[in-house]
Amino acid sequence: MAHNNNNARTIWTREEDKIFESALVEFPDKTPNRWDKIAALIPGKSAKEVEEHYNVLIEDIMDIEAGIIEPPKYRGDCLSTYDDLGEFDDIVQRLVDTNEKQEDLK
C-alpha cells in the first residue's frame, strides 16, 4: 500500500509493507512502545510514520469492509506473505476488531 496523499504520508514499498504487517502480529495492540519496536524493523521509518501507516491501513480496511473501495491487487504477489486468503482475512478481522474496541473506549 503506497500512500502519498499529503506531506504527512510517506511511500511504502511492498517489502516494507510485508515487514510492517508481520510486525503488527509480532507486537500486538497492547505492546509497550509498539510503534518504536515496529519502526526499528523498517529502515528509514520513524515510529510516527509507522503509526500513521497503521491508521491509514485501518481506514482502508474499514472502506473495503464497507464496499467503498476494492481490496488492493498486488502484481505478481497475490498476498504471498500469507499461506492463504484465510490467514489474510484473519489478520484483517483482528485489525477491525481492535479498531472497534478502541472506538468503543472513546
Biopython code that builds the backbone (N, CA, C, O; Angstrom):
import numpy as np
from Bio.PDB.StructureBuilder import StructureBuilder

atoms = [
    (1, "MET", "N", (0.853, -1.157, 0.000)),
    (1, "MET", "CA", (0.000, 0.000, 0.000)),
    (1, "MET", "C", (0.897, 1.217, 0.000)),
    (1, "MET", "O", (1.475, 1.551, 1.034)),
    (2, "ALA", "N", (1.026, 1.867, -1.095)),
    (2, "ALA", "CA", (1.869, 3.053, -1.201)),
    (2, "ALA", "C", (0.991, 4.286, -1.184)),
    (2, "ALA", "O", (0.216, 4.525, -2.110)),
    (3, "HIS", "N", (1.116, 5.054, -0.142)),
    (3, "HIS", "CA", (0.300, 6.253, 0.016)),
    (3, "HIS", "C", (1.180, 7.476, -0.107)),
    (3, "HIS", "O", (2.289, 7.513, 0.428)),
    (4, "ASN", "N", (0.692, 8.460, -0.801)),
    (4, "ASN", "CA", (1.389, 9.731, -0.874)),
    (4, "ASN", "C", (0.353, 10.823, -1.078)),
    (4, "ASN", "O", (0.514, 11.690, -1.937)),
    (5, "ASN", "N", (-0.722, 10.776, -0.275)),
    (5, "ASN", "CA", (-1.830, 11.707, -0.425)),
    (5, "ASN", "C", (-1.523, 13.091, 0.095)),
    (5, "ASN", "O", (-2.113, 14.069, -0.364)),
    (6, "ASN", "N", (-0.609, 13.194, 1.046)),
    (6, "ASN", "CA", (-0.206, 14.505, 1.550)),
    (6, "ASN", "C", (1.195, 14.401, 2.123)),
    (6, "ASN", "O", (1.783, 13.320, 2.139)),
    (7, "ASN", "N", (1.729, 15.510, 2.591)),
    (7, "ASN", "CA", (3.104, 15.529, 3.074)),
    (7, "ASN", "C", (3.325, 14.669, 4.306)),
    (7, "ASN", "O", (4.455, 14.255, 4.566)),
    (8, "ALA", "N", (2.269, 14.387, 5.076)),
    (8, "ALA", "CA", (2.410, 13.604, 6.293)),
    (8, "ALA", "C", (2.591, 12.116, 5.990)),
    (8, "ALA", "O", (3.037, 11.366, 6.858)),
    (9, "ARG", "N", (2.258, 11.683, 4.798)),
    (9, "ARG", "CA", (2.352, 10.271, 4.444)),
    (9, "ARG", "C", (3.563, 10.041, 3.560)),
    (9, "ARG", "O", (3.889, 10.853, 2.695)),
    (10, "THR", "N", (4.218, 8.927, 3.794)),
    (10, "THR", "CA", (5.381, 8.572, 3.004)),
    (10, "THR", "C", (5.062, 7.364, 2.132)),
    (10, "THR", "O", (4.088, 6.649, 2.366)),
    (11, "ILE", "N", (5.892, 7.154, 1.136)),
    (11, "ILE", "CA", (5.727, 5.999, 0.249)),
    (11, "ILE", "C", (6.278, 4.762, 0.955)),
    (11, "ILE", "O", (7.351, 4.803, 1.557)),
    (12, "TRP", "N", (5.540, 3.682, 0.873)),
    (12, "TRP", "CA", (5.958, 2.402, 1.443)),
    (12, "TRP", "C", (6.095, 1.398, 0.305)),
    (12, "TRP", "O", (5.216, 1.288, -0.550)),
    (13, "THR", "N", (7.201, 0.673, 0.307)),
    (13, "THR", "CA", (7.378, -0.388, -0.684)),
    (13, "THR", "C", (6.590, -1.617, -0.242)),
    (13, "THR", "O", (6.177, -1.717, 0.913)),
    (14, "ARG", "N", (6.389, -2.537, -1.155)),
    (14, "ARG", "CA", (5.690, -3.784, -0.800)),
    (14, "ARG", "C", (6.493, -4.553, 0.245)),
    (14, "ARG", "O", (5.915, -5.155, 1.149)),
    (15, "GLU", "N", (7.815, -4.538, 0.129)),
    (15, "GLU", "CA", (8.659, -5.221, 1.117)),
    (15, "GLU", "C", (8.493, -4.597, 2.507)),
    (15, "GLU", "O", (8.405, -5.320, 3.500)),
    (16, "GLU", "N", (8.450, -3.264, 2.585)),
    (16, "GLU", "CA", (8.228, -2.591, 3.874)),
    (16, "GLU", "C", (6.856, -2.954, 4.431)),
    (16, "GLU", "O", (6.701, -3.164, 5.634)),
    (17, "ASP", "N", (5.855, -3.027, 3.542)),
    (17, "ASP", "CA", (4.511, -3.420, 3.990)),
    (17, "ASP", "C", (4.509, -4.834, 4.558)),
    (17, "ASP", "O", (3.841, -5.100, 5.557)),
    (18, "LYS", "N", (5.250, -5.737, 3.930)),
    (18, "LYS", "CA", (5.308, -7.117, 4.434)),
    (18, "LYS", "C", (5.913, -7.144, 5.839)),
    (18, "LYS", "O", (5.403, -7.827, 6.727)),
    (19, "ILE", "N", (6.997, -6.401, 6.030)),
    (19, "ILE", "CA", (7.626, -6.325, 7.349)),
    (19, "ILE", "C", (6.650, -5.714, 8.352)),
    (19, "ILE", "O", (6.497, -6.213, 9.467)),
    (20, "PHE", "N", (5.995, -4.635, 7.946)),
    (20, "PHE", "CA", (5.025, -3.941, 8.796)),
    (20, "PHE", "C", (3.894, -4.884, 9.213)),
    (20, "PHE", "O", (3.543, -4.958, 10.390)),
    (21, "GLU", "N", (3.331, -5.598, 8.250)),
    (21, "GLU", "CA", (2.205, -6.495, 8.538)),
    (21, "GLU", "C", (2.620, -7.615, 9.485)),
    (21, "GLU", "O", (1.868, -7.967, 10.394)),
    (22, "SER", "N", (3.794, -8.171, 9.285)),
    (22, "SER", "CA", (4.295, -9.215, 10.187)),
    (22, "SER", "C", (4.537, -8.656, 11.586)),
    (22, "SER", "O", (4.255, -9.313, 12.588)),
    (23, "ALA", "N", (5.062, -7.440, 11.638)),
    (23, "ALA", "CA", (5.359, -6.806, 12.932)),
    (23, "ALA", "C", (4.080, -6.507, 13.712)),
    (23, "ALA", "O", (4.085, -6.546, 14.943)),
    (24, "LEU", "N", (2.986, -6.208, 13.010)),
    (24, "LEU", "CA", (1.717, -5.979, 13.707)),
    (24, "LEU", "C", (1.283, -7.219, 14.475)),
    (24, "LEU", "O", (0.692, -7.118, 15.551)),
    (25, "VAL", "N", (1.577, -8.379, 13.924)),
    (25, "VAL", "CA", (1.253, -9.632, 14.594)),
    (25, "VAL", "C", (2.241, -9.891, 15.722)),
    (25, "VAL", "O", (1.855, -10.323, 16.808)),
    (26, "GLU", "N", (3.508, -9.629, 15.463)),
    (26, "GLU", "CA", (4.556, -9.855, 16.461)),
    (26, "GLU", "C", (4.396, -8.943, 17.676)),
    (26, "GLU", "O", (4.649, -9.357, 18.807)),
    (27, "PHE", "N", (3.973, -7.693, 17.435)),
    (27, "PHE", "CA", (3.795, -6.725, 18.510)),
    (27, "PHE", "C", (2.323, -6.321, 18.568)),
    (27, "PHE", "O", (1.938, -5.324, 17.958)),
    (28, "PRO", "N", (1.494, -7.077, 19.290)),
    (28, "PRO", "CA", (0.054, -6.790, 19.333)),
    (28, "PRO", "C", (-0.277, -5.446, 19.974)),
    (28, "PRO", "O", (0.597, -4.742, 20.480)),
    (29, "ASP", "N", (-1.538, -5.121, 19.937)),
    (29, "ASP", "CA", (-2.065, -3.808, 20.308)),
    (29, "ASP", "C", (-1.547, -3.258, 21.637)),
    (29, "ASP", "O", (-1.220, -2.073, 21.705)),
    (30, "LYS", "N", (-1.462, -4.037, 22.653)),
    (30, "LYS", "CA", (-1.093, -3.534, 23.995)),
    (30, "LYS", "C", (0.413, -3.538, 24.259)),
    (30, "LYS", "O", (0.835, -3.267, 25.383)),
    (31, "THR", "N", (1.225, -3.838, 23.255)),
    (31, "THR", "CA", (2.675, -3.886, 23.433)),
    (31, "THR", "C", (3.221, -2.496, 23.767)),
    (31, "THR", "O", (2.968, -1.545, 23.027)),
    (32, "PRO", "N", (3.966, -2.364, 24.868)),
    (32, "PRO", "CA", (4.586, -1.068, 25.171)),
    (32, "PRO", "C", (5.541, -0.648, 24.048)),
    (32, "PRO", "O", (6.281, -1.470, 23.507)),
    (33, "ASN", "N", (5.513, 0.619, 23.715)),
    (33, "ASN", "CA", (6.382, 1.171, 22.667)),
    (33, "ASN", "C", (6.232, 0.431, 21.335)),
    (33, "ASN", "O", (7.205, 0.226, 20.609)),
    (34, "ARG", "N", (5.021, 0.043, 21.039)),
    (34, "ARG", "CA", (4.744, -0.756, 19.840)),
    (34, "ARG", "C", (5.292, -0.120, 18.567)),
    (34, "ARG", "O", (5.954, -0.785, 17.770)),
    (35, "TRP", "N", (5.018, 1.165, 18.379)),
    (35, "TRP", "CA", (5.420, 1.817, 17.126)),
    (35, "TRP", "C", (6.938, 1.934, 17.024)),
    (35, "TRP", "O", (7.495, 1.819, 15.933)),
    (36, "ASP", "N", (7.603, 2.161, 18.141)),
    (36, "ASP", "CA", (9.070, 2.203, 18.152)),
    (36, "ASP", "C", (9.653, 0.843, 17.769)),
    (36, "ASP", "O", (10.612, 0.767, 17.001)),
    (37, "LYS", "N", (9.071, -0.223, 18.306)),
    (37, "LYS", "CA", (9.568, -1.573, 18.025)),
    (37, "LYS", "C", (9.360, -1.935, 16.560)),
    (37, "LYS", "O", (10.231, -2.537, 15.931)),
    (38, "ILE", "N", (8.212, -1.568, 16.025)),
    (38, "ILE", "CA", (7.952, -1.862, 14.614)),
    (38, "ILE", "C", (8.869, -1.025, 13.728)),
    (38, "ILE", "O", (9.432, -1.535, 12.759)),
    (39, "ALA", "N", (9.021, 0.255, 14.055)),
    (39, "ALA", "CA", (9.882, 1.136, 13.258)),
    (39, "ALA", "C", (11.331, 0.631, 13.235)),
    (39, "ALA", "O", (12.029, 0.785, 12.234)),
    (40, "ALA", "N", (11.767, 0.039, 14.324)),
    (40, "ALA", "CA", (13.132, -0.482, 14.389)),
    (40, "ALA", "C", (13.372, -1.592, 13.369)),
    (40, "ALA", "O", (14.516, -1.859, 13.002)),
    (41, "LEU", "N", (12.310, -2.234, 12.912)),
    (41, "LEU", "CA", (12.423, -3.314, 11.926)),
    (41, "LEU", "C", (12.397, -2.816, 10.486)),
    (41, "LEU", "O", (12.713, -3.560, 9.557)),
    (42, "ILE", "N", (12.014, -1.538, 10.304)),
    (42, "ILE", "CA", (11.846, -0.990, 8.956)),
    (42, "ILE", "C", (12.798, 0.190, 8.790)),
    (42, "ILE", "O", (12.510, 1.295, 9.251)),
    (43, "PRO", "N", (13.935, -0.044, 8.130)),
    (43, "PRO", "CA", (14.926, 1.026, 7.965)),
    (43, "PRO", "C", (14.326, 2.277, 7.323)),
    (43, "PRO", "O", (13.618, 2.201, 6.318)),
    (44, "GLY", "N", (14.623, 3.421, 7.923)),
    (44, "GLY", "CA", (14.180, 4.696, 7.361)),
    (44, "GLY", "C", (12.796, 5.144, 7.792)),
    (44, "GLY", "O", (12.368, 6.237, 7.423)),
    (45, "LYS", "N", (12.082, 4.332, 8.563)),
    (45, "LYS", "CA", (10.740, 4.713, 9.013)),
    (45, "LYS", "C", (10.777, 5.051, 10.499)),
    (45, "LYS", "O", (11.382, 4.338, 11.299)),
    (46, "SER", "N", (10.119, 6.148, 10.849)),
    (46, "SER", "CA", (10.038, 6.560, 12.252)),
    (46, "SER", "C", (8.812, 5.926, 12.903)),
    (46, "SER", "O", (7.928, 5.407, 12.222)),
    (47, "ALA", "N", (8.776, 5.978, 14.218)),
    (47, "ALA", "CA", (7.619, 5.476, 14.946)),
    (47, "ALA", "C", (6.352, 6.231, 14.523)),
    (47, "ALA", "O", (5.280, 5.639, 14.400)),
    (48, "LYS", "N", (6.491, 7.543, 14.301)),
    (48, "LYS", "CA", (5.342, 8.346, 13.867)),
    (48, "LYS", "C", (4.841, 7.884, 12.492)),
    (48, "LYS", "O", (3.635, 7.764, 12.277)),
    (49, "GLU", "N", (5.772, 7.626, 11.563)),
    (49, "GLU", "CA", (5.375, 7.155, 10.231)),
    (49, "GLU", "C", (4.696, 5.792, 10.304)),
    (49, "GLU", "O", (3.731, 5.532, 9.584)),
    (50, "VAL", "N", (5.202, 4.923, 11.176)),
    (50, "VAL", "CA", (4.610, 3.593, 11.345)),
    (50, "VAL", "C", (3.190, 3.715, 11.893)),
    (50, "VAL", "O", (2.279, 3.050, 11.399)),
    (51, "GLU", "N", (2.995, 4.550, 12.900)),
    (51, "GLU", "CA", (1.660, 4.725, 13.469)),
    (51, "GLU", "C", (0.700, 5.328, 12.445)),
    (51, "GLU", "O", (-0.452, 4.906, 12.349)),
    (52, "GLU", "N", (1.172, 6.313, 11.680)),
    (52, "GLU", "CA", (0.328, 6.910, 10.633)),
    (52, "GLU", "C", (-0.036, 5.864, 9.579)),
    (52, "GLU", "O", (-1.165, 5.836, 9.090)),
    (53, "HIS", "N", (0.928, 5.005, 9.232)),
    (53, "HIS", "CA", (0.679, 3.950, 8.247)),
    (53, "HIS", "C", (-0.389, 2.982, 8.766)),
    (53, "HIS", "O", (-1.251, 2.532, 8.012)),
    (54, "TYR", "N", (-0.318, 2.672, 10.055)),
    (54, "TYR", "CA", (-1.324, 1.815, 10.682)),
    (54, "TYR", "C", (-2.702, 2.465, 10.595)),
    (54, "TYR", "O", (-3.681, 1.801, 10.255)),
    (55, "ASN", "N", (-2.783, 3.746, 10.899)),
    (55, "ASN", "CA", (-4.069, 4.443, 10.843)),
    (55, "ASN", "C", (-4.645, 4.453, 9.432)),
    (55, "ASN", "O", (-5.856, 4.325, 9.253)),
    (56, "VAL", "N", (-3.779, 4.606, 8.427)),
    (56, "VAL", "CA", (-4.221, 4.553, 7.028)),
    (56, "VAL", "C", (-4.723, 3.149, 6.705)),
    (56, "VAL", "O", (-5.737, 2.985, 6.027)),
    (57, "LEU", "N", (-4.006, 2.137, 7.196)),
    (57, "LEU", "CA", (-4.426, 0.751, 6.972)),
    (57, "LEU", "C", (-5.811, 0.517, 7.551)),
    (57, "LEU", "O", (-6.666, -0.085, 6.901)),
    (58, "ILE", "N", (-6.033, 0.988, 8.761)),
    (58, "ILE", "CA", (-7.358, 0.821, 9.395)),
    (58, "ILE", "C", (-8.433, 1.525, 8.565)),
    (58, "ILE", "O", (-9.507, 0.966, 8.339)),
    (59, "GLU", "N", (-8.150, 2.744, 8.114)),
    (59, "GLU", "CA", (-9.118, 3.461, 7.258)),
    (59, "GLU", "C", (-9.410, 2.662, 5.992)),
    (59, "GLU", "O", (-10.566, 2.523, 5.593)),
    (60, "ASP", "N", (-8.355, 2.136, 5.360)),
    (60, "ASP", "CA", (-8.531, 1.347, 4.144)),
    (60, "ASP", "C", (-9.366, 0.096, 4.413)),
    (60, "ASP", "O", (-10.261, -0.232, 3.635)),
    (61, "ILE", "N", (-9.077, -0.598, 5.505)),
    (61, "ILE", "CA", (-9.828, -1.808, 5.846)),
    (61, "ILE", "C", (-11.298, -1.478, 6.056)),
    (61, "ILE", "O", (-12.174, -2.200, 5.579)),
    (62, "MET", "N", (-11.567, -0.398, 6.764)),
    (62, "MET", "CA", (-12.959, -0.010, 7.012)),
    (62, "MET", "C", (-13.661, 0.314, 5.685)),
    (62, "MET", "O", (-14.823, -0.044, 5.490)),
    (63, "ASP", "N", (-12.949, 0.995, 4.774)),
    (63, "ASP", "CA", (-13.526, 1.320, 3.464)),
    (63, "ASP", "C", (-13.763, 0.061, 2.633)),
    (63, "ASP", "O", (-14.770, -0.038, 1.933)),
    (64, "ILE", "N", (-12.840, -0.903, 2.707)),
    (64, "ILE", "CA", (-13.014, -2.166, 1.994)),
    (64, "ILE", "C", (-14.213, -2.918, 2.564)),
    (64, "ILE", "O", (-15.057, -3.411, 1.816)),
    (65, "GLU", "N", (-14.282, -3.003, 3.896)),
    (65, "GLU", "CA", (-15.394, -3.694, 4.549)),
    (65, "GLU", "C", (-16.738, -3.051, 4.204)),
    (65, "GLU", "O", (-17.750, -3.743, 4.091)),
    (66, "ALA", "N", (-16.746, -1.728, 4.037)),
    (66, "ALA", "CA", (-17.977, -1.001, 3.712)),
    (66, "ALA", "C", (-18.289, -1.043, 2.217)),
    (66, "ALA", "O", (-19.336, -0.564, 1.783)),
    (67, "GLY", "N", (-17.366, -1.624, 1.424)),
    (67, "GLY", "CA", (-17.582, -1.699, -0.015)),
    (67, "GLY", "C", (-17.297, -0.394, -0.743)),
    (67, "GLY", "O", (-17.677, -0.232, -1.903)),
    (68, "ILE", "N", (-16.632, 0.536, -0.069)),
    (68, "ILE", "CA", (-16.331, 1.839, -0.668)),
    (68, "ILE", "C", (-15.179, 1.725, -1.663)),
    (68, "ILE", "O", (-15.198, 2.359, -2.717)),
    (69, "ILE", "N", (-14.173, 0.909, -1.321)),
    (69, "ILE", "CA", (-13.044, 0.703, -2.230)),
    (69, "ILE", "C", (-12.806, -0.796, -2.390)),
    (69, "ILE", "O", (-13.229, -1.600, -1.560)),
    (70, "GLU", "N", (-12.122, -1.153, -3.474)),
    (70, "GLU", "CA", (-11.771, -2.544, -3.747)),
    (70, "GLU", "C", (-10.499, -2.906, -2.985)),
    (70, "GLU", "O", (-9.653, -2.041, -2.761)),
    (71, "PRO", "N", (-10.351, -4.162, -2.586)),
    (71, "PRO", "CA", (-9.091, -4.580, -1.967)),
    (71, "PRO", "C", (-7.952, -4.407, -2.967)),
    (71, "PRO", "O", (-8.165, -4.539, -4.172)),
    (72, "PRO", "N", (-6.743, -4.112, -2.481)),
    (72, "PRO", "CA", (-5.609, -3.942, -3.403)),
    (72, "PRO", "C", (-5.259, -5.254, -4.076)),
    (72, "PRO", "O", (-5.414, -6.329, -3.498)),
    (73, "LYS", "N", (-4.790, -5.150, -5.291)),
    (73, "LYS", "CA", (-4.301, -6.312, -6.030)),
    (73, "LYS", "C", (-2.828, -6.053, -6.321)),
    (73, "LYS", "O", (-2.481, -5.082, -6.993)),
    (74, "TYR", "N", (-1.969, -6.923, -5.812)),
    (74, "TYR", "CA", (-0.538, -6.748, -5.986)),
    (74, "TYR", "C", (-0.061, -7.586, -7.160)),
    (74, "TYR", "O", (-0.230, -8.806, -7.163)),
    (75, "ARG", "N", (0.524, -6.951, -8.142)),
    (75, "ARG", "CA", (1.014, -7.627, -9.342)),
    (75, "ARG", "C", (2.062, -8.665, -8.959)),
    (75, "ARG", "O", (3.086, -8.336, -8.360)),
    (76, "GLY", "N", (1.798, -9.914, -9.308)),
    (76, "GLY", "CA", (2.756, -10.978, -9.065)),
    (76, "GLY", "C", (2.937, -11.341, -7.615)),
    (76, "GLY", "O", (3.811, -12.144, -7.290)),
    (77, "ASP", "N", (2.143, -10.780, -6.739)),
    (77, "ASP", "CA", (2.339, -11.009, -5.310)),
    (77, "ASP", "C", (1.268, -11.931, -4.754)),
    (77, "ASP", "O", (1.570, -12.937, -4.112)),
    (78, "CYS", "N", (0.027, -11.583, -5.003)),
    (78, "CYS", "CA", (-1.114, -12.388, -4.563)),
    (78, "CYS", "C", (-1.016, -12.751, -3.077)),
    (78, "CYS", "O", (-1.216, -13.904, -2.697)),
    (79, "LEU", "N", (-0.710, -11.765, -2.255)),
    (79, "LEU", "CA", (-0.639, -11.943, -0.805)),
    (79, "LEU", "C", (0.352, -13.039, -0.421)),
    (79, "LEU", "O", (0.065, -13.875, 0.436)),
    (80, "SER", "N", (1.505, -13.025, -1.056)),
    (80, "SER", "CA", (2.483, -14.091, -0.868)),
    (80, "SER", "C", (3.007, -14.192, 0.558)),
    (80, "SER", "O", (3.619, -15.201, 0.911)),
    (81, "THR", "N", (2.786, -13.177, 1.386)),
    (81, "THR", "CA", (3.259, -13.262, 2.767)),
    (81, "THR", "C", (2.333, -14.125, 3.614)),
    (81, "THR", "O", (2.638, -14.405, 4.773)),
    (82, "TYR", "N", (1.222, -14.544, 3.058)),
    (82, "TYR", "CA", (0.246, -15.325, 3.804)),
    (82, "TYR", "C", (0.082, -16.685, 3.157)),
    (82, "TYR", "O", (0.196, -16.815, 1.938)),
    (83, "ASP", "N", (-0.185, -17.697, 3.962)),
    (83, "ASP", "CA", (-0.367, -19.045, 3.437)),
    (83, "ASP", "C", (-1.562, -19.124, 2.507)),
    (83, "ASP", "O", (-1.527, -19.823, 1.495)),
    (84, "ASP", "N", (-2.603, -18.416, 2.848)),
    (84, "ASP", "CA", (-3.791, -18.383, 2.001)),
    (84, "ASP", "C", (-4.622, -17.171, 2.374)),
    (84, "ASP", "O", (-4.285, -16.447, 3.311)),
    (85, "LEU", "N", (-5.698, -16.948, 1.652)),
    (85, "LEU", "CA", (-6.534, -15.782, 1.931)),
    (85, "LEU", "C", (-7.170, -15.856, 3.306)),
    (85, "LEU", "O", (-7.479, -14.821, 3.896)),
    (86, "GLY", "N", (-7.374, -17.061, 3.830)),
    (86, "GLY", "CA", (-7.953, -17.196, 5.168)),
    (86, "GLY", "C", (-7.080, -16.543, 6.218)),
    (86, "GLY", "O", (-7.587, -15.881, 7.124)),
    (87, "GLU", "N", (-5.758, -16.723, 6.107)),
    (87, "GLU", "CA", (-4.842, -16.098, 7.056)),
    (87, "GLU", "C", (-4.905, -14.582, 6.927)),
    (87, "GLU", "O", (-4.898, -13.878, 7.937)),
    (88, "PHE", "N", (-4.965, -14.066, 5.693)),
    (88, "PHE", "CA", (-5.082, -12.630, 5.484)),
    (88, "PHE", "C", (-6.390, -12.114, 6.084)),
    (88, "PHE", "O", (-6.406, -11.082, 6.755)),
    (89, "ASP", "N", (-7.481, -12.833, 5.841)),
    (89, "ASP", "CA", (-8.778, -12.434, 6.401)),
    (89, "ASP", "C", (-8.746, -12.402, 7.922)),
    (89, "ASP", "O", (-9.354, -11.525, 8.536)),
    (90, "ASP", "N", (-8.038, -13.356, 8.538)),
    (90, "ASP", "CA", (-7.918, -13.372, 9.999)),
    (90, "ASP", "C", (-7.205, -12.121, 10.502)),
    (90, "ASP", "O", (-7.621, -11.522, 11.493)),
    (91, "ILE", "N", (-6.133, -11.729, 9.818)),
    (91, "ILE", "CA", (-5.396, -10.529, 10.215)),
    (91, "ILE", "C", (-6.267, -9.294, 10.052)),
    (91, "ILE", "O", (-6.312, -8.439, 10.936)),
    (92, "VAL", "N", (-6.956, -9.200, 8.929)),
    (92, "VAL", "CA", (-7.851, -8.059, 8.698)),
    (92, "VAL", "C", (-8.919, -8.013, 9.778)),
    (92, "VAL", "O", (-9.206, -6.940, 10.310)),
    (93, "GLN", "N", (-9.512, -9.146, 10.112)),
    (93, "GLN", "CA", (-10.567, -9.161, 11.131)),
    (93, "GLN", "C", (-10.030, -8.735, 12.486)),
    (93, "GLN", "O", (-10.708, -8.009, 13.214)),
    (94, "ARG", "N", (-8.816, -9.176, 12.845)),
    (94, "ARG", "CA", (-8.232, -8.758, 14.124)),
    (94, "ARG", "C", (-8.019, -7.245, 14.148)),
    (94, "ARG", "O", (-8.253, -6.599, 15.169)),
    (95, "LEU", "N", (-7.574, -6.680, 13.022)),
    (95, "LEU", "CA", (-7.381, -5.232, 12.957)),
    (95, "LEU", "C", (-8.708, -4.499, 13.087)),
    (95, "LEU", "O", (-8.790, -3.491, 13.788)),
    (96, "VAL", "N", (-9.746, -4.992, 12.421)),
    (96, "VAL", "CA", (-11.068, -4.371, 12.513)),
    (96, "VAL", "C", (-11.589, -4.468, 13.937)),
    (96, "VAL", "O", (-12.098, -3.484, 14.474)),
    (97, "ASP", "N", (-11.470, -5.642, 14.561)),
    (97, "ASP", "CA", (-11.937, -5.822, 15.937)),
    (97, "ASP", "C", (-11.205, -4.892, 16.900)),
    (97, "ASP", "O", (-11.822, -4.294, 17.781)),
    (98, "THR", "N", (-9.888, -4.772, 16.729)),
    (98, "THR", "CA", (-9.095, -3.888, 17.576)),
    (98, "THR", "C", (-9.545, -2.443, 17.412)),
    (98, "THR", "O", (-9.695, -1.717, 18.394)),
    (99, "ASN", "N", (-9.760, -2.032, 16.175)),
    (99, "ASN", "CA", (-10.197, -0.668, 15.905)),
    (99, "ASN", "C", (-11.569, -0.408, 16.528)),
    (99, "ASN", "O", (-11.790, 0.659, 17.101)),
    (100, "GLU", "N", (-12.486, -1.358, 16.426)),
    (100, "GLU", "CA", (-13.812, -1.184, 17.010)),
    (100, "GLU", "C", (-13.743, -1.087, 18.525)),
    (100, "GLU", "O", (-14.468, -0.298, 19.131)),
    (101, "LYS", "N", (-12.873, -1.887, 19.144)),
    (101, "LYS", "CA", (-12.703, -1.814, 20.601)),
    (101, "LYS", "C", (-12.171, -0.446, 21.009)),
    (101, "LYS", "O", (-12.610, 0.128, 22.006)),
    (102, "GLN", "N", (-11.214, 0.077, 20.224)),
    (102, "GLN", "CA", (-10.660, 1.385, 20.536)),
    (102, "GLN", "C", (-11.728, 2.458, 20.406)),
    (102, "GLN", "O", (-11.786, 3.380, 21.219)),
    (103, "GLU", "N", (-12.574, 2.344, 19.385)),
    (103, "GLU", "CA", (-13.661, 3.321, 19.198)),
    (103, "GLU", "C", (-14.638, 3.259, 20.363)),
    (103, "GLU", "O", (-15.128, 4.297, 20.809)),
    (104, "ASP", "N", (-14.933, 2.052, 20.869)),
    (104, "ASP", "CA", (-15.866, 1.894, 21.992)),
    (104, "ASP", "C", (-15.325, 2.544, 23.256)),
    (104, "ASP", "O", (-16.098, 3.010, 24.093)),
    (105, "LEU", "N", (-14.005, 2.578, 23.402)),
    (105, "LEU", "CA", (-13.386, 3.163, 24.591)),
    (105, "LEU", "C", (-13.379, 4.684, 24.575)),
    (105, "LEU", "O", (-13.188, 5.315, 25.615)),
    (106, "LYS", "N", (-13.587, 5.280, 23.401)),
    (106, "LYS", "CA", (-13.560, 6.745, 23.294)),
    (106, "LYS", "C", (-14.809, 7.363, 23.848)),
    (106, "LYS", "O", (-14.949, 8.586, 23.837)),
]
sb = StructureBuilder()
sb.init_structure("model")
sb.init_model(0)
sb.init_chain("A")
sb.init_seg("    ")
for serial, (resi, resn, name, xyz) in enumerate(atoms, 1):
    if name == "N":
        sb.init_residue(resn, " ", resi, " ")
    sb.init_atom(name, np.array(xyz, "f"), 0.0, 1.0, " ", f" {name:<3s}", serial, name[0])
structure = sb.get_structure()
